[in-house]
Amino acid sequence: MAIELTLISRSYCHLCHDMEVALAPLANEFGVMVTVVDVDADPALDARYDELVPVLLHGETELCHYFLDEAKTREYLAGIR
């Protein structure tokens, strides 16, 4: 079963774009699927994550926000493999 991460993002957010780009090699290395979700398209997500975006999630587990914490994300992915 493939691991799916969710990147809570918004279209005009440079930090969101930066995290998506930084995450790509890690996702490729671990065979992870990344789904990018626009926080502004969902009022519940906006209420929860508005000022925290970008937010990287695995299910309900928040791995990081604002910037990719590569070491933490790598350790987490290695642990759930």
N, C-alpha and C positions, 0 to 999 in steps of 0.2 A: 504494500500500500504506500503510495507516494505521500510525502510530507507536504502539506500546504501551509504556506505562511500568507498572512494578509498584511498588506501595507496600506494603512489609512493615510490618505494623501489629499491634496487639493491641487488643481491645475496650475495655479499661479504661485505656488510655493517652491522657491528654489531649494530649500532644505529637503523637501519631499523628492524633488528630482534628483538631488545629490544622493539621498539614501537609496533610491531605486537603482541608480548607476553603481553605487558601492556594493549593493547587495547582489548584483547579477553574477559576479564571479563565484561568490560563496554559494549561491543557489545552484549554479552549474556544478560546482565541486561536489555538493551533497545530493544532487538530483532533486532539488526542492522546487515545487511549483509556487510562484509568487502571484497572488491576485491583488491588484491595485484597486482600492475602493475609494471613491470620491466622497470625502466626509461631508461636503456641501449638498450631496444628493440625498442624504438620509438625516432627517431631523434628530433621531435618537443618537446616531453617531456624532453628529455635530454637537449635541448637548454634552456628550461624554468626553470627546477628544478635541474639541475646537482649538484650544490654544496649545495642545500637546503635539499636533501633527508636525512631522510625520511620526506615526506610531507603527511599530512592527509587532505583529501578534502571531502566536500559534494557538489557534482556538481562542480561549479567553486569557491566555498567558501573555502578558506584555513583556517582550524581549528588550525593547529599547524605544526611546522617542527622541526627537530632535536630530540625533546623529546615530548612525549605525555603530553599535558597540560590537565590533567584529569578533573580539575575543570571547565575549559572553555568548554571542549568537553561535559561534563555532562550537563552543563547549556544550551549549544546549542541544544543538543539532547532533553532535557526536553522542550525546547521552540518550537520545530518543531513537537512534537508528536501529 
